[in-house]
């Protein structure tokens, strides 16, 4: 399999994963498949991952992460600023996985493949070949 197809698969699967998580916390998935269903439930879960964060800051943190995930998802799907988007995605997923591990144990991040997704994102950032990405168009115009 060509590396370009692997890169495209990693980009799109990570991007769709981020978009799906954002859609879930905004109530766009039906209740029978939703993890959170609404933003308040997402914030409650977030508070368990970062118990040291004051309740007054939690909504800002939740919205910041949600916006970041939406932007990363779009950028990854489109192949825009792919290297930095992949690096930030890997870091975000790694922090999420470690937070899950330290607050509720290792089983959750392993079952939900959080560390695997982080590794895929970091690996994506190392693939230099461009394929079906906006970055290709931008670099041609320079």
KEDO-45613 format. One record per atom (N, C-alpha, C, O): atom name; x, y, z; residue number from 0. Coordinates in steps of 0.02 Angstrom, whole numbers, plus 50000, padded with zeros to 5 digits. Layout:
N
   atomo      c1      c2      c3   num
      CA       X       Y       Z   NUM
...
***
This chain:
142
   atomo      c1      c2      c3   num
       N   50043   49941   50000     0
      CA   50000   50000   50000     0
       C   50045   50062   50000     0
       O   50094   50065   50037     0
       N   50028   50109   49959     1
      CA   50069   50169   49954     1
       C   50061   50212   50017     1
       O   50008   50215   50048     1
       N   50115   50245   50035     2
      CA   50116   50288   50095     2
       C   50065   50344   50090     2
       O   50038   50366   50141     2
       N   50051   50368   50029     3
      CA   50002   50421   50021     3
       C   49932   50399   50044     3
       O   49896   50438   50074     3
       N   49914   50337   50028     4
      CA   49849   50312   50049     4
       C   49845   50304   50125     4
       O   49794   50317   50156     4
       N   49901   50281   50153     5
      CA   49903   50274   50226     5
       C   49896   50342   50259     5
       O   49860   50350   50308     5
       N   49931   50392   50232     6
      CA   49927   50459   50260     6
       C   49855   50486   50255     6
       O   49829   50515   50303     6
       N   49824   50476   50197     7
      CA   49755   50498   50188     7
       C   49708   50464   50238     7
       O   49665   50496   50267     7
       N   49717   50399   50247     8
      CA   49675   50361   50294     8
       C   49684   50387   50365     8
       O   49634   50396   50401     8
       N   49746   50398   50386     9
      CA   49758   50423   50454     9
       C   49727   50493   50462     9
       O   49693   50507   50512     9
       N   49739   50537   50413    10
      CA   49712   50605   50417    10
       C   49636   50605   50424    10
       O   49608   50637   50468    10
       N   49603   50569   50379    11
      CA   49530   50569   50378    11
       C   49501   50535   50439    11
       O   49452   50559   50468    11
       N   49530   50479   50460    12
      CA   49502   50444   50518    12
       C   49510   50484   50582    12
       O   49464   50487   50623    12
       N   49568   50515   50592    13
      CA   49577   50558   50650    13
       C   49531   50619   50647    13
       O   49499   50637   50696    13
       N   49527   50649   50588    14
      CA   49484   50708   50580    14
       C   49411   50693   50593    14
       O   49377   50731   50628    14
       N   49386   50639   50565    15
      CA   49316   50620   50576    15
       C   49305   50602   50650    15
       O   49252   50617   50677    15
       N   49355   50571   50681    16
      CA   49348   50556   50753    16
       C   49339   50619   50794    16
       O   49297   50621   50839    16
       N   49379   50670   50779    17
      CA   49371   50734   50815    17
       C   49302   50766   50801    17
       O   49269   50788   50847    17
       N   49282   50766   50738    18
      CA   49217   50796   50720    18
       C   49160   50758   50753    18
       O   49112   50789   50776    18
       N   49165   50693   50755    19
      CA   49112   50653   50787    19
       C   49107   50668   50861    19
       O   49052   50674   50888    19
       N   49164   50675   50895    20
      CA   49164   50691   50967    20
       C   49133   50760   50979    20
       O   49095   50769   51027    20
       N   49149   50808   50936    21
      CA   49120   50875   50942    21
       C   49045   50872   50931    21
       O   49006   50901   50968    21
       N   49024   50836   50879    22
      CA   48953   50829   50863    22
       C   48915   50798   50922    22
       O   48859   50817   50937    22
       N   48947   50749   50954    23
      CA   48915   50715   51011    23
       C   48902   50764   51068    23
       O   48847   50766   51095    23
       N   48952   50802   51086    24
      CA   48943   50847   51143    24
       C   48897   50906   51126    24
       O   48874   50942   51171    24
       N   48885   50918   51062    25
      CA   48837   50969   51041    25
       C   48768   50941   51030    25
       O   48723   50976   51006    25
       N   48758   50876   51047    26
      CA   48692   50845   51043    26
       C   48672   50824   50973    26
       O   48612   50816   50960    26
       N   48719   50814   50928    27
      CA   48702   50797   50859    27
       C   48697   50722   50846    27
       O   48675   50702   50792    27
       N   48716   50681   50894    28
      CA   48708   50609   50888    28
       C   48646   50589   50928    28
       O   48630   50621   50978    28
       N   48612   50537   50906    29
      CA   48553   50515   50942    29
       C   48572   50485   51010    29
       O   48629   50464   51020    29
       N   48525   50485   51056    30
      CA   48538   50463   51125    30
       C   48562   50391   51128    30
       O   48601   50373   51173    30
       N   48539   50349   51082    31
      CA   48558   50278   51085    31
       C   48631   50264   51066    31
       O   48657   50210   51080    31
       N   48664   50312   51033    32
      CA   48734   50302   51015    32
       C   48781   50354   51046    32
       O   48842   50349   51039    32
       N   48753   50402   51080    33
      CA   48792   50458   51106    33
       C   48830   50440   51170    33
       O   48805   50403   51213    33
       N   48891   50466   51175    34
      CA   48930   50458   51237    34
       C   48910   50511   51288    34
       O   48902   50496   51347    34
       N   48901   50573   51265    35
      CA   48883   50628   51310    35
       C   48813   50654   51297    35
       O   48775   50663   51344    35
       N   48796   50667   51236    36
      CA   48729   50689   51219    36
       C   48718   50764   51223    36
       O   48676   50792   51188    36
       N   48757   50797   51267    37
      CA   48751   50870   51273    37
       C   48815   50897   51306    37
       O   48856   50859   51332    37
       N   48821   50962   51304    38
      CA   48883   50992   51328    38
       C   48890   50988   51404    38
       O   48945   50981   51429    38
       N   48834   50992   51439    39
      CA   48838   50987   51513    39
       C   48864   50919   51536    39
       O   48905   50915   51582    39
       N   48842   50866   51504    40
      CA   48866   50799   51520    40
       C   48940   50793   51503    40
       O   48978   50762   51540    40
       N   48960   50823   51447    41
      CA   49031   50824   51428    41
       C   49072   50861   51481    41
       O   49127   50838   51500    41
       N   49047   50917   51506    42
      CA   49083   50955   51557    42
       C   49089   50915   51622    42
       O   49140   50918   51656    42
       N   49037   50878   51639    43
      CA   49039   50836   51699    43
       C   49094   50784   51691    43
       O   49132   50772   51738    43
       N   49098   50753   51632    44
      CA   49151   50704   51620    44
       C   49219   50738   51622    44
       O   49267   50711   51651    44
       N   49224   50796   51591    45
      CA   49287   50833   51590    45
       C   49310   50848   51661    45
       O   49370   50844   51676    45
       N   49264   50865   51705    46
      CA   49283   50881   51774    46
       C   49313   50820   51810    46
       O   49354   50829   51856    46
       N   49294   50760   51789    47
      CA   49325   50700   51820    47
       C   49396   50690   51795    47
       O   49437   50661   51830    47
       N   49411   50715   51734    48
      CA   49478   50707   51706    48
       C   49527   50760   51732    48
       O   49587   50748   51735    48
       N   49500   50817   51752    49
      CA   49542   50872   51777    49
       C   49513   50898   51843    49
       O   49489   50955   51846    49
       N   49515   50857   51895    50
      CA   49483   50876   51958    50
       C   49514   50938   51991    50
       O   49483   50968   52035    50
       N   49574   50956   51971    51
      CA   49607   51014   52000    51
       C   49585   51080   51968    51
       O   49602   51134   51994    51
       N   49548   51077   51913    52
      CA   49525   51138   51879    52
       C   49462   51163   51916    52
       O   49415   51126   51926    52
       N   49462   51227   51935    53
      CA   49403   51255   51969    53
       C   49341   51253   51924    53
       O   49346   51261   51863    53
       N   49283   51243   51954    54
      CA   49220   51239   51917    54
       C   49208   51302   51874    54
       O   49177   51298   51822    54
       N   49232   51359   51898    55
      CA   49221   51421   51861    55
       C   49259   51423   51794    55
       O   49239   51458   51748    55
       N   49313   51385   51789    56
      CA   49354   51384   51729    56
       C   49334   51327   51682    56
       O   49350   51329   51622    56
       N   49299   51277   51708    57
      CA   49283   51218   51670    57
       C   49246   51232   51604    57
       O   49265   51202   51553    57
       N   49195   51275   51602    58
      CA   49162   51288   51538    58
       C   49210   51317   51485    58
       O   49206   51298   51427    58
       N   49254   51362   51505    59
      CA   49302   51390   51458    59
       C   49349   51336   51432    59
       O   49366   51334   51373    59
       N   49371   51292   51477    60
      CA   49414   51236   51457    60
       C   49377   51190   51409    60
       O   49404   51170   51357    60
       N   49316   51173   51425    61
      CA   49275   51129   51383    61
       C   49264   51158   51314    61
       O   49271   51123   51264    61
       N   49248   51222   51311    62
      CA   49237   51254   51245    62
       C   49303   51260   51207    62
       O   49303   51252   51146    62
       N   49357   51274   51242    63
      CA   49423   51280   51208    63
       C   49442   51214   51176    63
       O   49464   51212   51118    63
       N   49435   51159   51213    64
      CA   49452   51094   51186    64
       C   49404   51075   51129    64
       O   49426   51046   51079    64
       N   49341   51092   51136    65
      CA   49293   51077   51083    65
       C   49309   51114   51019    65
       O   49308   51085   50965    65
       N   49324   51178   51025    66
      CA   49343   51218   50966    66
       C   49407   51191   50935    66
       O   49413   51185   50874    66
       N   49456   51175   50978    67
      CA   49519   51148   50953    67
       C   49508   51083   50915    67
       O   49536   51073   50862    67
       N   49467   51038   50943    68
      CA   49452   50975   50909    68
       C   49417   50986   50843    68
       O   49431   50951   50794    68
       N   49371   51034   50841    69
      CA   49336   51048   50778    69
       C   49384   51074   50725    69
       O   49383   51052   50668    69
       N   49427   51120   50745    70
      CA   49477   51148   50698    70
       C   49525   51094   50675    70
       O   49539   51088   50615    70
       N   49551   51055   50722    71
      CA   49597   51001   50703    71
       C   49563   50951   50657    71
       O   49593   50928   50608    71
       N   49501   50934   50672    72
      CA   49464   50887   50629    72
       C   49458   50912   50558    72
       O   49471   50875   50510    72
       N   49439   50975   50551    73
      CA   49432   51005   50484    73
       C   49499   51009   50449    73
       O   49505   50990   50390    73
       N   49550   51033   50484    74
      CA   49616   51039   50455    74
       C   49644   50971   50432    74
       O   49673   50965   50378    74
       N   49634   50920   50473    75
      CA   49659   50853   50455    75
       C   49622   50826   50394    75
       O   49654   50799   50348    75
       N   49557   50832   50393    76
      CA   49518   50807   50336    76
       C   49539   50842   50272    76
       O   49546   50810   50220    76
       N   49548   50907   50275    77
      CA   49566   50946   50216    77
       C   49640   50941   50199    77
       O   49660   50956   50142    77
       N   49681   50921   50246    78
      CA   49753   50920   50236    78
       C   49782   50990   50237    78
       O   49824   51008   50195    78
       N   49760   51029   50285    79
      CA   49782   51098   50293    79
       C   49828   51102   50354    79
       O   49808   51083   50409    79
       N   49890   51127   50342    80
      CA   49939   51129   50397    80
       C   49943   51061   50430    80
       O   49940   51054   50491    80
       N   49951   51010   50388    81
      CA   49946   50941   50410    81
       C   49996   50924   50464    81
       O   49978   50893   50514    81
       N   50059   50943   50456    82
      CA   50110   50924   50505    82
       C   50095   50952   50574    82
       O   50095   50915   50623    82
       N   50082   51017   50579    83
      CA   50068   51047   50644    83
       C   50001   51023   50672    83
       O   49994   51013   50732    83
       N   49951   51013   50628    84
      CA   49886   50987   50650    84
       C   49894   50917   50680    84
       O   49863   50901   50731    84
       N   49936   50876   50648    85
      CA   49948   50809   50673    85
       C   49985   50811   50739    85
       O   49969   50773   50785    85
       N   50035   50854   50745    86
      CA   50072   50860   50808    86
       C   50027   50882   50865    86
       O   50030   50854   50920    86
       N   49987   50933   50853    87
      CA   49942   50958   50905    87
       C   49890   50904   50922    87
       O   49873   50895   50981    87
       N   49865   50869   50872    88
      CA   49818   50814   50884    88
       C   49850   50760   50928    88
       O   49818   50736   50975    88
       N   49911   50741   50912    89
      CA   49946   50691   50952    89
       C   49955   50713   51024    89
       O   49944   50674   51070    89
       N   49973   50775   51033    90
      CA   49982   50802   51100    90
       C   49916   50804   51138    90
       O   49912   50784   51196    90
       N   49863   50827   51106    91
      CA   49797   50830   51137    91
       C   49774   50760   51157    91
       O   49749   50750   51212    91
       N   49782   50712   51112    92
      CA   49761   50643   51127    92
       C   49804   50612   51182    92
       O   49778   50575   51224    92
       N   49868   50627   51182    93
      CA   49912   50601   51235    93
       C   49893   50629   51303    93
       O   49889   50592   51352    93
       N   49880   50694   51307    94
      CA   49858   50725   51370    94
       C   49791   50695   51393    94
       O   49782   50681   51452    94
       N   49745   50685   51345    95
      CA   49680   50655   51361    95
       C   49690   50584   51388    95
       O   49661   50566   51439    95
       N   49731   50545   51355    96
      CA   49744   50476   51377    96
       C   49776   50473   51445    96
       O   49758   50432   51487    96
       N   49824   50517   51457    97
      CA   49857   50519   51522    97
       C   49809   50542   51577    97
       O   49810   50516   51633    97
       N   49767   50591   51561    98
      CA   49716   50614   51609    98
       C   49669   50557   51627    98
       O   49653   50547   51685    98
       N   49647   50520   51577    99
      CA   49604   50462   51589    99
       C   49640   50412   51634    99
       O   49610   50385   51681    99
       N   49703   50399   51619   100
      CA   49742   50349   51656   100
       C   49749   50370   51729   100
       O   49738   50329   51774   100
       N   49767   50433   51742   101
      CA   49780   50455   51810   101
       C   49716   50463   51852   101
       O   49720   50459   51913   101
       N   49659   50474   51819   102
      CA   49598   50483   51858   102
       C   49553   50422   51862   102
       O   49516   50414   51911   102
       N   49557   50378   51812   103
      CA   49512   50320   51814   103
       C   49546   50254   51796   103
       O   49513   50202   51793   103
       N   49611   50255   51784   104
      CA   49647   50193   51769   104
       C   49663   50187   51694   104
       O   49640   50226   51653   104
       N   49703   50137   51679   105
      CA   49730   50128   51612   105
       C   49680   50096   51564   105
       O   49687   50103   51503   105
       N   49630   50061   51589   106
      CA   49585   50023   51546   106
       C   49547   50067   51497   106
       O   49542   50049   51438   106
       N   49522   50124   51518   107
      CA   49484   50168   51474   107
       C   49522   50191   51412   107
       O   49499   50180   51356   107
       N   49581   50221   51421   108
      CA   49617   50243   51362   108
       C   49641   50185   51317   108
       O   49648   50194   51257   108
       N   49652   50127   51347   109
      CA   49669   50069   51305   109
       C   49608   50044   51266   109
       O   49613   50031   51207   109
       N   49551   50038   51301   110
      CA   49490   50015   51267   110
       C   49468   50062   51211   110
       O   49443   50039   51160   110
       N   49477   50127   51221   111
      CA   49456   50176   51171   111
       C   49512   50196   51123   111
       O   49505   50243   51084   111
       N   49568   50160   51127   112
      CA   49625   50170   51081   112
       C   49651   50242   51079   112
       O   49672   50266   51027   112
       N   49649   50275   51135   113
      CA   49672   50344   51138   113
       C   49747   50349   51124   113
       O   49769   50393   51087   113
       N   49786   50304   51154   114
      CA   49858   50306   51142   114
       C   49874   50286   51070   114
       O   49922   50312   51041   114
       N   49836   50239   51043   115
      CA   49846   50220   50973   115
       C   49832   50279   50927   115
       O   49869   50290   50878   115
       N   49780   50316   50941   116
      CA   49763   50375   50901   116
       C   49818   50428   50908   116
       O   49836   50461   50859   116
       N   49844   50437   50968   117
      CA   49899   50485   50978   117
       C   49960   50464   50938   117
       O   49992   50506   50906   117
       N   49976   50400   50940   118
      CA   50033   50374   50902   118
       C   50023   50384   50827   118
       O   50069   50403   50791   118
       N   49962   50372   50804   119
      CA   49946   50382   50733   119
       C   49955   50456   50714   119
       O   49982   50471   50661   119
       N   49933   50501   50757   120
      CA   49940   50572   50743   120
       C   50014   50592   50741   120
       O   50034   50629   50696   120
       N   50053   50569   50788   121
      CA   50124   50585   50787   121
       C   50158   50554   50725   121
       O   50201   50586   50695   121
       N   50138   50494   50708   122
      CA   50165   50462   50647   122
       C   50146   50501   50585   122
       O   50186   50510   50540   122
       N   50084   50524   50583   123
      CA   50060   50565   50526   123
       C   50104   50626   50517   123
       O   50119   50646   50460   123
       N   50124   50657   50571   124
      CA   50164   50718   50567   124
       C   50233   50706   50535   124
       O   50266   50753   50513   124
       N   50254   50643   50532   125
      CA   50320   50626   50504   125
       C   50317   50609   50430   125
       O   50370   50605   50397   125
       N   50258   50598   50403   126
      CA   50251   50579   50332   126
       C   50256   50642   50290   126
       O   50212   50685   50293   126
       N   50308   50646   50250   127
      CA   50320   50707   50211   127
       C   50282   50708   50145   127
       O   50265   50762   50120   127
       N   50269   50650   50116   128
      CA   50234   50647   50052   128
       C   50164   50677   50060   128
       O   50129   50664   50108   128
       N   50145   50717   50011   129
      CA   50079   50749   50013   129
       C   50033   50714   49963   129
       O   50054   50696   49908   129
       N   49970   50707   49983   130
      CA   49922   50675   49940   130
       C   49852   50699   49958   130
       O   49830   50693   50015   130
       N   49818   50727   49909   131
      CA   49750   50752   49918   131
       C   49744   50797   49980   131
       O   49701   50787   50023   131
       N   49788   50847   49982   132
      CA   49785   50894   50038   132
       C   49795   50965   50013   132
       O   49830   50977   49964   132
       N   49764   51011   50048   133
      CA   49769   51082   50030   133
       C   49841   51105   50035   133
       O   49861   51150   49998   133
       N   49880   51076   50079   134
      CA   49950   51095   50085   134
       C   49987   51089   50019   134
       O   50032   51129   50005   134
       N   49968   51041   49977   135
      CA   49999   51034   49911   135
       C   49986   51094   49868   135
       O   50031   51118   49833   135
       N   49925   51119   49869   136
      CA   49907   51178   49830   136
       C   49943   51241   49855   136
       O   49965   51282   49816   136
       N   49948   51247   49920   137
      CA   49981   51305   49950   137
       C   50055   51305   49932   137
       O   50083   51357   49914   137
       N   50088   51247   49936   138
      CA   50160   51245   49921   138
       C   50174   51256   49847   138
       O   50228   51281   49831   138
       N   50127   51240   49803   139
      CA   50137   51252   49731   139
       C   50133   51326   49715   139
       O   50164   51350   49668   139
       N   50095   51363   49755   140
      CA   50086   51435   49744   140
       C   50143   51477   49772   140
       O   50144   51538   49762   140
       N   50189   51446   49807   141
      CA   50245   51484   49837   141
       C   50303   51485   49791   141
       O   50355   51514   49807   141
***
